[in-house]
Amino acid sequence: MMASRTGLDPARLTVAVERVFSVLRQGNPPNDISLTAASTIWRLQQEGPRKLTDLAAAEGVSQPAMTQLVQRLEREGMVVRAAEPTDRRVVLIEVTPAGVALLENRRAVRAGHLAALMSDMSADDEALIAAALPALERLARDRR
């Protein structure tokens, strides 16, 4: 794989991001939800109620898999089904306050874990990561 025009090696970045993700997963709360479940709840929180078929496509899973996930999240009180206001035949999935609270707790636990790991980091390395955050946030936001 070729480096970018600035010398950034996409393969090296991929390995680094995968390793950081692995470190974050080690800090998951007990009985944590799956990555797809967390992503689905986050998407509903950010984008509002969605049809099941739209969620499946956005998350890159089959409709039967999303149906099972939504059923489980519904049983756990993380999402609810609601009728589309303009067409009562259409069912939308929406996140509940419990689903939002779950995501917030999950993020706080993981952030605490990462903060503990970063406590031994040099100020220079911490500043470099801080400087990279805006670009990483744009990369994640613009490409989902």
C-alpha positions as a Markdown table, in Angstrom:
| # | Residue | x | y | z |
|---|---|---|---|---|
| 1 | Met | 0.0 | 0.0 | 0.0 |
| 2 | Met | 1.3 | 3.4 | -0.9 |
| 3 | Ala | 1.8 | 6.3 | 1.6 |
| 4 | Ser | -0.3 | 9.4 | 1.2 |
| 5 | Arg | 1.0 | 12.6 | -0.3 |
| 6 | Thr | 2.2 | 13.7 | 3.2 |
| 7 | Gly | 4.0 | 10.4 | 4.0 |
| 8 | Leu | 1.2 | 9.0 | 6.1 |
| 9 | Asp | 1.2 | 5.3 | 5.8 |
| 10 | Pro | -2.5 | 4.0 | 5.7 |
| 11 | Ala | -1.4 | 0.5 | 6.7 |
| 12 | Arg | 0.5 | 1.8 | 9.7 |
| 13 | Leu | -2.5 | 4.0 | 10.7 |
| 14 | Thr | -4.8 | 1.0 | 10.3 |
| 15 | Val | -2.7 | -1.1 | 12.7 |
| 16 | Ala | -2.5 | 1.8 | 15.2 |
| 17 | Val | -6.3 | 2.3 | 15.1 |
| 18 | Glu | -7.0 | -1.4 | 15.5 |
| 19 | Arg | -4.6 | -1.6 | 18.5 |
| 20 | Val | -6.2 | 1.5 | 20.1 |
| 21 | Phe | -9.6 | -0.1 | 19.5 |
| 22 | Ser | -8.5 | -3.3 | 21.1 |
| 23 | Val | -7.2 | -1.3 | 24.2 |
| 24 | Leu | -10.6 | 0.4 | 24.4 |
| 25 | Arg | -12.5 | -2.9 | 24.2 |
| 26 | Gln | -10.4 | -4.1 | 27.2 |
| 27 | Gly | -12.0 | -1.3 | 29.2 |
| 28 | Asn | -15.6 | -2.2 | 28.3 |
| 29 | Pro | -18.1 | -2.3 | 31.2 |
| 30 | Pro | -19.1 | -5.8 | 32.4 |
| 31 | Asn | -21.8 | -7.4 | 30.3 |
| 32 | Asp | -21.2 | -4.9 | 27.5 |
| 33 | Ile | -23.2 | -4.8 | 24.3 |
| 34 | Ser | -21.9 | -5.7 | 20.9 |
| 35 | Leu | -20.2 | -3.2 | 18.7 |
| 36 | Thr | -23.1 | -3.4 | 16.2 |
| 37 | Ala | -25.6 | -2.8 | 19.0 |
| 38 | Ala | -23.7 | 0.2 | 20.3 |
| 39 | Ser | -23.3 | 1.5 | 16.7 |
| 40 | Thr | -27.1 | 1.1 | 16.1 |
| 41 | Ile | -28.0 | 2.9 | 19.3 |
| 42 | Trp | -25.5 | 5.7 | 18.5 |
| 43 | Arg | -26.9 | 6.0 | 14.9 |
| 44 | Leu | -30.5 | 6.3 | 16.3 |
| 45 | Gln | -29.4 | 8.9 | 18.8 |
| 46 | Gln | -27.6 | 10.9 | 16.1 |
| 47 | Glu | -29.9 | 10.5 | 13.2 |
| 48 | Gly | -33.3 | 10.0 | 14.8 |
| 49 | Pro | -35.8 | 7.2 | 14.3 |
| 50 | Arg | -35.1 | 4.9 | 11.3 |
| 51 | Lys | -36.7 | 2.0 | 9.5 |
| 52 | Leu | -35.3 | -1.4 | 10.2 |
| 53 | Thr | -34.2 | -1.9 | 6.6 |
| 54 | Asp | -32.3 | 1.5 | 6.7 |
| 55 | Leu | -30.6 | 0.5 | 9.9 |
| 56 | Ala | -29.5 | -2.9 | 8.5 |
| 57 | Ala | -28.1 | -1.2 | 5.4 |
| 58 | Ala | -26.3 | 1.5 | 7.4 |
| 59 | Glu | -24.7 | -1.0 | 9.8 |
| 60 | Gly | -23.8 | -3.4 | 7.0 |
| 61 | Val | -25.8 | -6.4 | 8.3 |
| 62 | Ser | -28.6 | -8.5 | 7.0 |
| 63 | Gln | -32.2 | -7.5 | 7.7 |
| 64 | Pro | -32.8 | -10.7 | 9.7 |
| 65 | Ala | -29.7 | -10.0 | 11.8 |
| 66 | Met | -30.9 | -6.4 | 12.4 |
| 67 | Thr | -34.4 | -7.7 | 13.3 |
| 68 | Gln | -32.9 | -10.0 | 15.9 |
| 69 | Leu | -30.7 | -7.1 | 17.3 |
| 70 | Val | -33.6 | -4.7 | 17.5 |
| 71 | Gln | -35.8 | -7.3 | 19.2 |
| 72 | Arg | -33.1 | -7.9 | 21.8 |
| 73 | Leu | -32.6 | -4.1 | 22.3 |
| 74 | Glu | -36.3 | -3.7 | 22.5 |
| 75 | Arg | -36.6 | -6.4 | 25.3 |
| 76 | Glu | -33.8 | -4.6 | 27.2 |
| 77 | Gly | -35.6 | -1.3 | 26.9 |
| 78 | Met | -32.9 | 0.4 | 24.7 |
| 79 | Val | -35.1 | 1.0 | 21.7 |
| 80 | Val | -38.8 | 1.1 | 20.9 |
| 81 | Arg | -40.9 | 0.8 | 17.8 |
| 82 | Ala | -43.1 | 3.6 | 16.7 |
| 83 | Ala | -45.4 | 4.3 | 13.8 |
| 84 | Glu | -44.2 | 6.8 | 11.1 |
| 85 | Pro | -46.3 | 9.9 | 11.7 |
| 86 | Thr | -47.1 | 10.4 | 8.0 |
| 87 | Asp | -47.7 | 6.7 | 7.2 |
| 88 | Arg | -48.9 | 4.6 | 10.1 |
| 89 | Arg | -48.0 | 1.4 | 8.2 |
| 90 | Val | -44.3 | 2.2 | 8.5 |
| 91 | Val | -42.6 | 1.2 | 11.7 |
| 92 | Leu | -39.6 | 3.2 | 12.9 |
| 93 | Ile | -37.1 | 2.2 | 15.5 |
| 94 | Glu | -36.1 | 4.9 | 18.0 |
| 95 | Val | -33.7 | 5.0 | 20.9 |
| 96 | Thr | -35.0 | 5.3 | 24.5 |
| 97 | Pro | -33.5 | 7.4 | 27.3 |
| 98 | Ala | -32.2 | 4.0 | 28.7 |
| 99 | Gly | -30.3 | 3.4 | 25.4 |
| 100 | Val | -28.8 | 6.9 | 25.5 |
| 101 | Ala | -27.8 | 6.3 | 29.2 |
| 102 | Leu | -26.2 | 3.0 | 28.3 |
| 103 | Leu | -24.0 | 4.6 | 25.6 |
| 104 | Glu | -23.0 | 7.5 | 27.9 |
| 105 | Asn | -22.0 | 5.0 | 30.6 |
| 106 | Arg | -20.2 | 2.8 | 28.1 |
| 107 | Arg | -18.2 | 5.8 | 26.9 |
| 108 | Ala | -17.4 | 7.0 | 30.4 |
| 109 | Val | -16.1 | 3.6 | 31.4 |
| 110 | Arg | -14.0 | 3.3 | 28.3 |
| 111 | Ala | -12.7 | 6.9 | 28.7 |
| 112 | Gly | -11.7 | 6.2 | 32.3 |
| 113 | His | -9.8 | 3.1 | 31.2 |
| 114 | Leu | -8.0 | 5.1 | 28.4 |
| 115 | Ala | -7.2 | 8.0 | 30.8 |
| 116 | Ala | -5.6 | 5.5 | 33.2 |
| 117 | Leu | -3.5 | 4.1 | 30.3 |
| 118 | Met | -2.5 | 7.6 | 29.2 |
| 119 | Ser | -1.4 | 8.7 | 32.6 |
| 120 | Asp | 2.1 | 7.4 | 31.9 |
| 121 | Met | 2.2 | 9.1 | 28.5 |
| 122 | Ser | 4.7 | 11.9 | 27.9 |
| 123 | Ala | 3.3 | 15.4 | 27.5 |
| 124 | Asp | 4.7 | 15.5 | 24.0 |
| 125 | Asp | 2.8 | 12.3 | 22.9 |
| 126 | Glu | -0.3 | 13.6 | 24.6 |
| 127 | Ala | -0.1 | 16.9 | 22.7 |
| 128 | Leu | 0.5 | 15.0 | 19.4 |
| 129 | Ile | -2.7 | 12.9 | 20.0 |
| 130 | Ala | -4.6 | 16.1 | 20.9 |
| 131 | Ala | -3.5 | 17.7 | 17.7 |
| 132 | Ala | -4.6 | 14.7 | 15.6 |
| 133 | Leu | -8.1 | 14.6 | 17.2 |
| 134 | Pro | -9.8 | 17.1 | 14.9 |
| 135 | Ala | -8.6 | 15.3 | 11.7 |
| 136 | Leu | -9.6 | 11.9 | 13.1 |
| 137 | Glu | -13.0 | 13.2 | 14.0 |
| 138 | Arg | -13.5 | 14.6 | 10.5 |
| 139 | Leu | -12.3 | 11.3 | 9.0 |
| 140 | Ala | -14.9 | 9.3 | 11.1 |
| 141 | Arg | -17.7 | 11.8 | 10.5 |
| 142 | Asp | -17.3 | 12.3 | 6.8 |
| 143 | Arg | -17.0 | 8.7 | 5.9 |
| 144 | Arg | -19.7 | 6.8 | 7.8 |
